[in-house]
Amino acid sequence: MSEIYRLARPDLYKETLEMAIAIERNSPPVRSGSFGPQWDMGEEEINELIEVIRSGKLNRLSGTKVVQFERDFAEMNGVKYAQAVTSGTAAVHTAVGTIDPNPGDEIITTSITDMGTIIGILYQNAVPVFADVDPRTGNLDIADVEAKITERTKAIIVVHLFGNPAPMEAYVELARKYDLFLIEDCAQAQLAEYGGRPVGTWGDFGCYSFGGKHMTTGDGGMVISNRDDLAERLKWFADKGNPRHPIYEHYYLAPNYRMTDLQGAVGVAQLKKVTDAVRRKQWVANHLNEVVDGEAGLSLQPVLPEATHSYWVYGFHVDAAVMGATAEQFAAALQAEGVPANSPYMVYPVYKYPVMAQQRAYGTADFSYAGEKAAAMDYGSISLPGGESFLETAVVMPMSPSYTDQDAADFSTAIKKVGDYYRSKLST
């Protein structure tokens, strides 16, 4: 049993075997009150913003902060190129636009992800092809990815779910075998590592989000790469396909995803804090791991031996047959104890969203603009058992760098309390 649980709240440790959980009766919750801020925001961000406002140069074309943010981000990740954009969604779209798929080309990815992973595929008139995931990690099942490759496959988008790295060495080999582009969606995985290297540096492109993730610029994103041959297109795609020099003209259809210098200023300050923020989340997660790993009916989200999880959120699984409660019931009970927890992580996989299942794109048109195969895709009838199992059994808890030692102890207490209660009901 975790020492942080036993020592931090010995009064509650004794009571858990005698007291009902808060959701079942009018019993006191483990904790009450609010938590600290999601990000460390302070004078550093204010001073950077004041500098930009006083300069009167608020956009990236005339300012200096976005350029500095890109340079600092590239240096942190050990890459040559970093392109700031307006969101994580824009980052993935920019990466897809940079590889320039033909209409009807296929891009394989996961359905256990935000729609932001998929939007750029559709915008570029390509066809999303969903591979199944490992039901424990929630990351793509590489065997199913390979099984989905066809002569029209252009790329693979790997999502590092919750900040848990996928086996990138194997994906690099797979992409080379079939001559495919490899894009990493690192929206939840900033500072996660695989094989001693940051995720995002293994593929052709790494895509990041600065919305509600490890650091923030309000909204914003970044694409990183070491591809010399695609560096110009990466830069121009985020700026309407316009090189701006030596003349102002547009080479191809592309959006305006320029980050403002106000966002860049916040990014410069936040980037200096994100390492400590992730380390704190990892510290809390490690203590929770001790508790979850010792609880019958609960199991950890597995992490590869060569990987370092960055814990945008903390995830674990509930075996309803052993626990006597579903993941959804377990999460609701934790919420009643004052612990932030949710299940399912998503209501259903992306392919069941109306935009996919009913092919809602432009006006009344379906996906036929991307070719016959796209129009014939019946996303609503897809069933991928690994992903559906993951959503059924996973509980997720948001992580924050402001969590205190007492918060971590309370989370541990609540998990133990709820687990003891449901198992005791099952045995009676």
N, C-alpha and C positions, 0 to 999 in steps of 0.2 A: 504494500500500500504506500502511496506517495507520502513523503514526510510533509510536504507542503499542505496536504489535506489533513493529516493527523494532528500536526502541531499548530496550524494556524487557527483552527476552530474546534478545539476539543469538546466544547459544549455541544456543538451541533453533531459531532461525531457520535456522541452517546445517544443523542435524540433521534438520529436517522432511523434507528431500528425500532423506535417506539412511536414515531410521529408520522402522520399521513403527509403526503406531498401537498403543496399549496393548491394545485389545480383540482385536487379531489375533495378537499375540505377547507374550512376556514382556518388553516394553519399558517404560521408565519413563514414568509419566504426566506430563503437563504440571504438574500440581499435586496436592498431597495435603493432608489436614488439614481442619479444620472452618472454617466461616465465622462471621462475627460475628452478633449478634442480629438478628432480623427487625424489631424496633422499638427505639427509644430509650426505655428505661424506667429511671427513676431516682428521685431524691429528690423531684422535683416530684409524681410520682404517689403516692409514699408519704405525703408531707405532706398531699395532698388526702384520701387515704383515712383518715389518722389523724384529720383534722378531722371527717369524717363519723362515724367510729366513736365518737369522744369525745362527739359530739352525741347519740348514741343514736337518731338519725333516719336509718334506713337505706333507707327507701322514698321514692319520689318524692312521695307525698302529704303527707309531713311534712317532707321534706328540701328543700334548696335547690340541690344540685349539678346535678340533671337540668335544672332550669329555667335555670340559668346556662349549661349546655352547649348547650341549645336556642337560647338567645339569642345566644351566641357563634357558633354554627354558622350561624344565619340571617344574622348580620352579615357573616360571612366570605363568604357567597354572595350577599349583596345581595338577600335576599328577606324577605317579611313574616313567614312562618310556618315553624316547624320543630317537628316532633313526633318525640321520641325513642321508639324501640321496642326490642324484644328481639333483633332480628336483621335482616339484609338481606332474608331471606324474609318476615319480619313487615312490613318496610317496603313491599315490593311488595304484599303482601296488604292492608295498610292503605290503600294508594293505590287498589287495585281496589275494596275495600269502600266507600271514600269516594265513588266514582263510582256505586256502587249499581246494578250491572247486574241485569236481570231474568234468571231462569233461562232458559238457551238463548241468551242474547246471546253474541256472538262477540268475542273479543279476539285480534288478530293480533300475533304475536311471532316470535322466532327459535327455532330448535331447537339452535343452538350456544350454549348457556347452561347455567347451573346449574338444577336442578329448582326452586330457590327462585323463579325467575321465573314458573314455571307453577303452583305450589301454590296461590297466592292466587286464580288464575282458577278452578281446580277447586273450591276451598272456597266460592266465591261462586256455584257452580252455573252458571258460564258455560262457554263452549266455546273451548278453545285452538285457534287456526288458525295453522298454521306457514307462513310465507313463506320463500323461499329467501334465501341470503346471497350477497354478493360473495365469490368463491372466494379472493380475495387478502386482503381486509380481515377477512373473517369477520363483518362487519356486515350488517344487513338490506339486501336489494336493494329499493329503494323502488319500482321498477316492479312487482315481484312482490307487494309489499305492496298496492299499489293494485289489482292484478288480483284479490286475494283479498277485497276489500271487498264486502259484501253489505248488504241491508236490515237484517240482524240485527247488523251490526258495531257495537260500542259504543266500542272503544278500540284504540289501537296501543301496544304496549310496545316501546320501542327500547332495545336493550342496546348500550352502548359497550364493545365487546369488548377486553379487555386494557388498557383506558384510552384507546382510540383513538376519538375522537368521530365519530359519524355526522353526515351533513349535516342539521343540525337546522332550518335555515331552510326547506329543502324539506319536511321533515316537518311543520313548523308550517303551511305552506301546504296540504299534503295533508289534515291534520286539519281545518282550517277549511273546505276544499272540501266535505268529506263530513260536517261537524258531528260530529266524533269527539273523544273525550278522547285526550290524548297523555301517556303516562307514560314517564319516562326511568329505566331501570335503570342507575344509576351505581355499582353495587357495586365495580367495578374501576376506576372513573374519577374518583375524588375529585381535584379540582383540575385535571382536564383542561378545556380550553376550546375553544369553537367561536365564531368571529367575535368574539373578545375577551370573551366571556361564559362563566362556568362552565357546563359541562354540568349538567343538572338544573334549570336556570333557564329553559329554552326551553319545556318542556312544561307541562302543568297540574300535574304532580308530578314531583319528582326523588327517587329512592330510593337510599339508601346503606347499606353494610355496614361494621361495625366488628369483624368476626371476624378473618379472616386477610388483611385488605386493607391499604391504605396506613397506616392507624392502627388501634388496637385498644382496645376496652373489655372484652376477653375474648370476649364475644358482644355484639351490639348493632346497632342500625341507626337511621336517621333518614329522615324524609320531609319535603321542603320544598315550599313552594307560595307563590304570590301570589294565590290564589283566595280573595277575601273571602267569596264565597257558599258556599264549601265548608270554611271554616276550622273551624267548630264541629264539623261531622261528622268531619273529619280528627282532631280532638282526641278526640272521644267514641268513635270507632270503636276506638281503641287502648285504651280503658278500658271495655269491655263495653257500649258504647252508653249510657253513663251520664254525664250532665252534672254530677252531684253537687251542683250549686247551681242554683236555690234549694232543690230537694228531691232526695233520693236515689231515682232511678227509672231504669229501663232502657227506652230508646226503640226499640231494634231489636236483632237478633241480632248480636253482635260478640264478639271474643276479648278476653282480657286480655293486652296486649302492653306493659305498663308497664315501663320501664327502672328498675332500682334506683338509689338515690343513690350506692351504691358504684361502679357502672358509670359514672354521670354524673361522679363525681369523677375517675376515670381519663380520661374523655373530655375534661374541662376541661383537664387537663395535656397530653394527647396532641395536642389541637387546636393547641396552641402550637408543636408540633414538626413537624406534618405537611407544612408547606410546604418546610422544609429536607429532609425525607425524600424527597419527590417530586423536588425539584431534583437530589438526588444520583442517584436512579434515572435521571433524564433525562440526566444527565452520562454515566453509564456506557453508557446506550443509544445516545447519540450517537457514542461511540467504537466501539461494536459495529456501528453503521450503516456506518461507514467501511470496516470489514473486510468485512462481508457484501455490501455494494454492489460491492465489487471482486472478488468471488469468482465465477467461472463456475459455474453450476449452483445458485447461491443468489440469493434475491431478498428484498427487504424487504417487511414489511407496509406497504402504502401509507398515508400520512397526508395528509389533505386540506390544501391550501395555507392555508386559513383556520382550521386546527385545531392544537391543541397536545396531543400524546399525553402521558399521565401515567405510562405504563409500569408497571402493576401486575405484568405479566410482559412479557418481551421475546419477540417472535415473528418468525420468518422462514420462508421457504419453500425446499424442496429440489426441484429438477427432476431426477428420477431418471435421465432419459435422458442428461443432460449430466454429472451427478455420478457416475453409476455406483453409486449407493446410494439407497435410499429414505430418506424423512424419519425413519422409525423406526430404520433402521440408523445414520443420521447421529447421531441423538440418543443412541443406545446407545454409539456410539464417543466422543462427548463426555463421557458419564458415566464411561467408563473412563479418560478423561484428567483426571478430578477436577472436571469442570464440571457443574453441575446443569442437566439438559436432559431434556425428555420429548417423546415423540410416540407416539401421537396425543394431542392435548390432551384429548379425550374418547374413550372407546372407540367410541361411536357417538352419533348425534344423539338428543336428548331423546325424539323420537317413537318410538324403538325400545326405550326403557326398558319393563320389564314393566308399570309403573303405567299407561303410555299404551297400549302395544301390546295389553295384555290387559285394559285398562279396569278396573283394580283400585282401587276406591274405598271404598265402605261395605259391609262384610259380603260377601255374594256378588253384590251388585248391580253392574251395569255403569254407564255414564254416562247411562243413560236418565232419571235424575232431572233432568238438564239439558235434556231434550227429545229428540225423535226424531232430530234431526240428530246430536246428541252420541252417541247410542247407535249410530248408523249409521257413525260415523267409524272407519275402519279405519286407525288410526295406524301399525300394524305394517307396512302395505304402502306407506306413503308413501316416495317417493324424491325428494329435493331435491338435484340434482347439485352445486350450488354449495357447499352445506355439506359434502357428502361429499368433494368435492375438497379443500376447506380442511383437513379433518381428515387426509386422506391425505398432504398435502404440507407441513403446518406443523410446525415445531419450536418449542417454547416453553421459555424459561429464566426461572425465578423471579428477581425483582429484589429487592434489599435495600438500604436506605440505609447499611448497614454495609460494603458492598463497598468495598475499598480500590483505589487506583490499580493496585497489583500484581494484585489480583483481575481488574480490567478488562483488564490486559495479558495475564494468563494465559488469560482467556476468548478473547481475540483470537488468541493463539497457538494454542490448541486448535482453533478453527474453521479456521484456515489449515492447520494440520497435518493434520486429518482430511480437509479438502477436497483438499489436494495428494495425499494417499494414495489416495483413491478415484478421483480423476481419472487418476492415473498407472496404476492397475490397469485402468481402462477403455481406456486407449490401448495397452496391451500385448497 
